Amino acid sequence: MTNADTPQPASWESINELAAAVRSCTDCGLHTSRTNAVPGSGASNAKILIIGEGPGLNEDQQGLPFVGRSGKLLDELLAEVPLSREDVFITNVVKCRPPENRDPLPDEVASCRPYLDRQMQLLDPKVIVTLGRVSMLRFHPTGKISEDHGKILEWEGRVLFPLYHPAAGLRNPAIKRELQKDVLRLPEALEEWARLSANASVTQ
Ligand code: URA
């Protein structure tokens, strides 16, 4: 893809303005089956942006991200570091629930992309934590979640920190153990950002 072909993030002026646009969005077929769109929630000055795949049943009902069983595990993982929801911003690759929790289709991911791109511009996070394969592929298209989970990577001047999805951890105790081990590297991921930005200012 050339730069000219790359969709440019639309210019919502704030996270709240963007959230209002998400709530009334009809850009892809997912809006026909949703109860609520789920723009995301958390601190607008958060250093850490956590990106899941798409809302599930509970999230669709409440309009908030990660409020079901996966969210409970996510809260427990964050508490290990220790962080809480007030310290991070949480959103998803697609903002409306895919029916039966199937993976979002490529055209649904593409329709929702301007929202995620603009959220990244507005929030300007230091560390992007992706949860699961679909979210990791948005930033690391050649990645493999079984190999790349828990690695501290660089993406466009930010730190990319892919983790398994908490739902996978709930299904598989071995994956849950990997998640519990990987999340302990989150402080290291933040240190890596400090190192990256110090290097960038030296070479400017
Ligand atoms: N799974 C996700 O990927 N996102 C949510 O918000 C909830 C469950």
Residues whose N, C-alpha, C, O or C-beta is under 5 A from the ligand:
A	BS01	URA	G52 E53 G54 P55 G56 E59 P65 F66 S70 N92
